[in-house]
Amino acid sequence: NAGVTQTPKFQVLKTGQSMTLQCAQDMNHEYMSWYRQDPGMGLRLIHYSVGAGITDQGEVPNGYNVSRSTTEDFPLRLLSAAPSQTSVYFCASSRAGGDEKLFFGSGTQLSVL
Amino acid sequence: AQKVTQAQTEISVVEKEDVTLDCVYETRDTTYYLFWYKQPPSGELVFLIRRNSFDEQNEISGRYSWNFQKSTSSFNFTITASQVVDSAVYFCALVAGSSGYSTLTFGKGTMLLVSP
């Protein structure tokens, strides 16, 4: 049982480049979410999904897109990377909602130059 | 709106000392959930506890204990006889409401350093 799998673990982008952070879970969880972690800021919610085909914005959604075509996958897209998006990104899932225990992926460290 | 305040940015203790990590929360909802997560130096986030707003019983799990006080809107975490392996960043978090659309708000975290 792999849990929540995030790829890649590290990524360096140039300003303006696009990329997709992948997140997959094999626990049949309905709820999935993306957080970014910045020094001294804790974790802040970017986007979340309560099931396939349903997504919503979190606290810091600007510059990011998501979609949820399957229960298992919840990719995060950066359309035009900016230095302000340099951060550590975590994907998380739970059985049914944001009020339940979250299972986190191992994180993606992203640097935008 | 919901908010979590962890006023202690960093705490340093010597092994075997007891240490308490403070967490103060704000919400207008009567139904809410409080969490603690641990982030060791390796970077992963590990769930420690979930407590709902209707259960004010304190919880003890080995060397860990949690003190939930609605009167002061606090959910403090105590480690007894700390060990070097307890060195980590600890996050307190809050979810207000109980629907699938409820979202988790994290505090900024407290870095705990336990020295041998």
Interface residues (C-beta under 8 A of the other chain):
Chain A: E30 Y31 S33 Y35 G40 M41 G42 L43 R44 L45 Y48 V50 G51 D56 G58 E59 V88 F90 A92 A96 G97 G98 D99 E100 K101 L102 F103 F104 S106 G107
Chain B: T9 Y33 F35 Y37 G43 E44 L45 F47 R50 F91 V95 G97 S98 S99 G100 Y101 S102 T103 L104 T105 F106 G107 K108 G109
